[in-house]
Amino acid sequence: MDKVLVTGATGFIGSHLAEELARRGSRVTCLVRRASQVRELKRLPVRLVAGDYMDPGSLEEAVRGQDAVFHLAALLNGRDWPDYYRANTLSTKNLADACRKAAPGLKSFVFVSSISAVGPSEGGQRLDETAPCRPISNYGRSKLAAEQALRSTGSRLPWVIVRPPNVLGPRQRELLQAMNLLRWGIMPVVGNGQPQTSVCDVDDLVRALILAVERPEARGQTYLVTDGKDYAWRDITLALAKELGVGKIRLKVPYGFQYGLAWLAEGISRLGNKPPLLSREMLRSGHRCEWLYDGGKIRRELGFSPRFTLQDSVRRAVAWYRKSGPL
């Protein structure tokens, strides 16, 4: 894995992946948009290439001569289906087409999809890779459509699909938002108190992604990656409170009030023609749905084993934010 291309390297997971690949000695190229903030990437021994996912020529130039491609670039919070389709589905299809045309020696194309492509589980039962996909959000539907576009290439592209759950660790912005609320003694009430989500540490996920390239038997396979345990949403909040040394919670924000704020945020976003920071869809998916998954396949087939617990992930995230200044 001498030469690798990483998309989405300015994001949470992508930045960790680019850093680890560079540490291992790979020659890393990061495909970035011209408007991307690349200050952190410039601190790494990586090459930056500007590209546009709707410009086949720029994609072909980026993938030419690469041994592996990690495609992580994605739109998490859009306005409507065309936004999600263009950013998540069409971009993946265009990048795959560029690889087929300009990178005939490509050994692996790893697509980072999402549990949202599968959809929620039910009755406390974990879903595995054989479960039928029933996404409930535009984001999930766009990720599933991207997966289907890759599968349609058959053996013409050495694809691997990896579906992470909720990923925790340093640089995760949602954790920082929760930390800031907790420091003020404010805790949003999320979920019903029962196990509702699978999680994975970001560094464990990075190791899984690299394994997907290193092991040839991964070609043409789909993998879920988790730490093997199930959590209530409040388990994450309480782990943060413990690490921050937060004492008494002065205010618990109930679901109904959060729902009202989301409705208001959606109205404001329509006026500004921007996606809302909080939506009713986000809240419903966390409050009503279970997102539990079985990561046994990647353990059996590729030998993956998670190293970090939930508390480890939270501890590392808090330490990073304290060191970097936001806390």
C-alpha positions in Angstrom: 0.0 0.0 0.0 2.6 2.5 -1.2 0.4 5.1 -2.8 -3.1 5.8 -1.4 -5.8 8.4 -2.0 -8.0 9.6 0.8 -11.2 11.6 0.3 -12.9 13.4 3.2 -9.5 13.8 4.9 -10.6 17.2 6.4 -13.3 15.4 8.3 -13.3 13.5 11.6 -12.6 10.0 10.5 -10.7 10.9 7.4 -8.2 13.1 9.3 -7.3 10.1 11.6 -7.0 7.8 8.6 -4.7 10.1 6.7 -2.5 10.6 9.8 -2.2 6.9 10.4 -1.4 6.0 6.8 1.3 8.7 6.7 2.7 7.3 10.0 2.9 3.9 8.5 4.9 5.2 5.6 2.3 5.3 2.8 2.5 8.1 0.2 -0.8 9.8 1.0 -2.7 12.0 -1.4 -5.8 13.8 -0.1 -8.5 14.9 -2.5 -9.9 18.2 -1.2 -12.4 20.7 -2.5 -11.0 24.2 -3.3 -13.1 25.6 -0.4 -11.9 23.0 2.1 -10.1 24.1 5.3 -6.8 22.2 5.0 -4.7 23.9 7.7 -4.5 20.7 9.8 -3.7 18.5 6.8 -0.8 20.8 5.9 0.9 19.6 9.1 1.0 16.1 7.8 3.4 14.6 5.2 0.6 14.3 2.6 0.0 15.7 -0.8 -3.1 17.8 -1.4 -4.9 17.7 -4.7 -7.9 19.9 -5.5 -10.8 18.2 -7.2 -14.5 18.3 -8.0 -16.6 15.2 -7.8 -18.6 16.4 -10.8 -15.4 16.9 -12.9 -14.3 13.5 -14.2 -10.9 14.9 -15.4 -9.9 16.1 -11.9 -10.9 12.7 -10.4 -8.9 10.8 -13.0 -5.9 12.9 -12.3 -6.3 12.3 -8.5 -6.6 8.5 -8.7 -4.0 7.9 -11.4 -1.2 5.6 -10.2 -2.8 4.9 -6.8 -2.6 1.5 -5.1 -5.7 2.1 -2.9 -8.5 4.6 -2.6 -10.4 5.3 0.7 -13.6 7.2 -0.1 -14.9 8.9 3.1 -16.1 12.3 1.7 -19.8 12.6 2.4 -22.6 15.1 3.2 -24.2 14.3 6.6 -26.6 17.2 6.8 -28.3 18.4 3.6 -31.4 20.3 2.7 -33.1 17.8 0.4 -32.7 14.6 -1.5 -30.9 16.2 -4.5 -28.2 17.5 -2.1 -27.7 14.0 -0.6 -27.8 12.2 -4.0 -25.3 14.6 -5.6 -22.8 14.6 -2.6 -23.0 10.9 -1.6 -24.3 8.8 -4.5 -23.2 10.5 -7.7 -19.8 11.5 -6.2 -19.1 7.9 -5.3 -20.2 6.7 -8.8 -18.0 9.3 -10.5 -15.0 8.4 -8.4 -15.4 4.7 -9.1 -15.7 5.5 -12.8 -12.5 7.5 -12.6 -10.7 4.6 -11.0 -11.8 2.2 -13.7 -10.5 4.5 -16.4 -7.3 6.0 -14.9 -6.2 3.5 -12.2 -6.1 0.0 -13.8 -3.6 -1.2 -11.2 -5.8 -0.3 -8.3 -5.8 -3.0 -5.6 -8.6 -1.7 -3.4 -11.4 0.8 -3.3 -12.7 1.1 0.3 -16.0 2.9 0.6 -17.0 4.2 4.0 -20.8 3.8 4.1 -22.9 3.9 7.3 -25.3 2.0 9.4 -27.9 4.5 8.1 -27.7 2.6 4.8 -29.1 -0.5 6.7 -31.6 1.3 8.8 -32.6 0.8 12.5 -32.9 -2.6 14.2 -35.8 -3.7 16.3 -36.5 -5.5 19.6 -33.0 -5.3 20.9 -31.6 -7.5 18.2 -28.4 -6.8 16.3 -28.4 -6.6 12.5 -25.6 -8.1 10.5 -24.5 -7.8 6.9 -27.3 -10.2 5.7 -30.1 -8.0 7.0 -32.3 -6.3 4.3 -31.6 -2.6 4.1 -34.4 -0.2 5.1 -32.9 3.3 5.5 -35.2 5.9 7.0 -33.3 9.1 6.1 -32.2 10.7 2.9 -28.6 10.3 4.1 -29.1 6.6 4.6 -30.8 6.2 1.2 -28.0 8.1 -0.5 -25.4 5.9 1.1 -27.3 2.7 0.1 -27.6 4.0 -3.5 -23.8 4.6 -3.5 -23.2 1.0 -2.2 -25.5 -0.3 -5.0 -23.5 1.7 -7.6 -20.3 0.1 -6.4 -21.8 -3.4 -6.4 -23.0 -2.9 -10.0 -19.4 -2.7 -11.1 -18.9 -6.4 -10.2 -15.3 -7.5 -10.6 -14.4 -4.4 -12.6 -13.6 -2.6 -9.4 -11.9 -4.1 -6.3 -14.4 -2.5 -3.9 -14.9 -3.1 -0.2 -17.8 -1.5 1.8 -17.4 -0.6 5.5 -20.3 0.5 7.6 -19.3 2.3 10.8 -21.8 2.9 13.6 -21.6 6.0 15.8 -17.8 6.7 15.9 -16.2 8.3 19.0 -12.8 9.8 19.7 -10.7 13.0 19.5 -11.9 15.7 17.1 -15.5 14.5 17.1 -17.5 17.8 17.1 -20.8 16.3 18.5 -18.9 15.2 21.6 -17.5 18.8 22.0 -21.1 20.2 21.9 -22.2 17.7 24.6 -19.1 18.5 26.7 -19.9 22.2 26.6 -23.5 21.6 27.7 -22.4 19.3 30.5 -19.9 21.8 31.9 -22.9 24.2 32.4 -24.8 21.4 34.1 -27.1 20.9 31.2 -27.9 17.4 29.9 -30.2 16.8 26.9 -32.3 13.7 27.5 -31.7 11.4 24.6 -33.3 8.0 24.0 -35.3 5.8 26.3 -32.6 4.5 28.7 -32.4 1.1 27.0 -29.5 0.0 24.7 -30.1 1.8 21.4 -26.8 2.1 19.7 -23.5 0.4 18.7 -20.3 2.5 18.7 -16.7 2.3 17.6 -13.6 4.2 18.5 -12.1 6.2 15.6 -8.7 4.6 15.8 -10.3 1.1 15.9 -12.2 2.0 12.7 -9.1 3.3 11.0 -7.4 -0.1 11.7 -10.4 -1.9 10.2 -10.3 0.3 7.1 -6.6 -0.5 6.6 -7.3 -4.2 7.1 -9.9 -4.0 4.4 -7.1 -3.0 2.0 -4.4 -5.3 3.3 -6.5 -8.5 3.2 -7.3 -9.6 -0.4 -10.3 -11.7 0.8 -12.1 -8.4 1.7 -12.6 -7.6 -2.0 -16.3 -7.6 -2.8 -17.3 -7.8 0.8 -19.4 -5.6 3.1 -18.4 -5.2 6.8 -20.0 -3.7 9.9 -17.5 -2.4 12.5 -18.4 -2.1 16.2 -16.8 -2.5 19.6 -19.1 -5.5 20.3 -21.3 -3.9 22.9 -24.7 -2.2 23.0 -25.2 1.2 24.7 -28.0 3.6 25.8 -27.4 7.1 24.5 -27.1 8.3 28.1 -24.2 5.9 28.6 -22.2 8.2 26.3 -23.4 11.3 28.2 -22.6 9.8 31.6 -19.1 8.7 30.4 -18.5 12.3 29.3 -19.7 13.7 32.6 -17.4 11.3 34.5 -14.4 12.3 32.5 -15.1 16.0 32.8 -15.7 15.7 36.6 -19.1 17.2 36.3 -21.1 17.0 39.5 -24.8 17.6 39.8 -26.8 18.1 36.6 -28.8 21.3 37.1 -31.0 21.0 34.1 -32.2 18.1 32.0 -33.6 19.2 28.7 -36.6 16.9 27.9 -37.2 15.4 24.4 -40.3 17.6 23.8 -38.4 20.8 24.3 -35.6 19.6 22.0 -38.2 18.7 19.4 -39.5 22.3 19.5 -36.0 23.7 19.1 -35.5 21.4 16.1 -38.7 22.7 14.5 -37.5 26.3 15.1 -34.0 25.4 13.6 -35.6 24.0 10.5 -37.6 27.1 10.0 -34.6 29.3 10.4 -32.6 27.1 8.0 -35.2 27.5 5.3 -35.0 31.3 5.5 -31.2 31.1 5.2 -31.2 28.3 2.6 -28.9 26.2 4.7 -29.3 22.8 6.4 -30.4 23.0 10.0 -27.9 22.2 12.8 -30.7 20.2 14.5 -33.7 18.5 12.9 -36.7 16.6 14.0 -35.6 13.6 11.9 -32.3 13.5 13.9 -34.2 13.5 17.2 -36.7 10.9 16.1 -34.0 8.5 14.9 -32.2 8.8 18.3 -35.3 8.7 20.5 -37.4 6.1 18.9 -35.0 3.9 17.0 -32.5 1.2 17.9 -29.2 1.2 16.0 -27.6 -2.1 17.1 -25.3 -4.1 14.8 -23.2 -7.3 14.8 -19.6 -6.7 13.8 -18.6 -10.4 14.0 -18.0 -10.8 10.2 -14.9 -8.6 10.1 -13.5 -10.2 13.2 -13.9 -13.7 11.8 -12.7 -13.0 8.2 -10.1 -10.3 8.7 -9.0 -10.8 12.3 -10.2 -7.4 13.5 -10.4 -6.9 17.2 -11.4 -3.6 18.9 -8.9 -2.1 21.4 -10.8 0.8 23.0 -13.8 0.8 25.3 -16.4 3.6 25.3 -14.8 5.2 28.4 -11.4 5.0 26.6 -12.8 6.8 23.6 -14.4 9.5 25.7 -11.3 9.9 27.8 -9.2 10.4 24.7 -11.6 12.9 23.2 -11.8 15.0 26.4 -8.0 15.0 26.7 -7.6 16.1 23.0 -10.1 19.0 23.4 -8.4 20.1 26.6 -5.0 20.1 24.9 -6.2 21.9 21.8 -8.1 24.6 23.6 -11.9 24.4 23.2 -12.3 23.1 26.8 
